[in-house]
């Protein structure tokens, strides 16, 4: 039985034993998209990683608590979130662990330290303009152990992931792949450097910076990735800018370039979000993905709504 299967069973049993009520949460995130590709134009309704989850904690006293989360992607559009395996639900970050003054330790399935190190720089995360179309390293892994230090000094912290190897049959124990990030966060500045080692066949270094200026926010990502099987190295970058408009609007623009996923890969996205309430927003965006692979090129124009609960 895999670690993630054991985890699901354990979380289910654990939830029944907790004195505190667990929190049920989720997000419905749907858009209508017009997509222009080499095959023509298609209009479709899309679920953008809509999700449903349960999370909670149990206080053990003296600053120590057990934590847990079970989260799954759902698709209210066509009912099949995991199209590859034909399943209704697709596992997202699901884990169980402990949290205290010495930091947080958990195991399960989760985004890597590198993926999380970009904070909110990717303004089109989980949408058609996600940076995963351009950069390697946007990984969510199973058979996963993570430790995050408490905040040290003025805002320093570090996260260490030990992950089961995925490429070599003789090198597939937990810890054969790793992801590490060193982070610095204050109200006026965020910076991180992250390293993936032998993760899905790649070694990667990523640097991220995010700076707010009053109602404007600027984000920068620079990344260098080596494919271990060939020794080929590629770099790439992301530039993002968001600007608050009035009390409820947010204008967004983002540029990403790299040869990692396609030669001469370039992705430009522009969008606008309008807050309808604390839990709901409407949004529009345009994304242009281009490169030297005609079959991957596309232009997408979308209108959608997001509701959190």
PyMOL commands that set and color helices and strands:
alter all, ss='L'
color gray80, all
select helices_A, chain A and resi 3-17+113-116+131-133+294-296
alter helices_A, ss='H'
color red, helices_A
select strands_A, chain A and resi 23-37+40-47+51-61+64-73+90-91+94-100+103-111+140-148+156-164+174-185+190-199+202-213+216-227+233-245+249-258+265-275+280-290+298-308
alter strands_A, ss='S'
color yellow, strands_A
deselect
rebuild
show_as cartoon
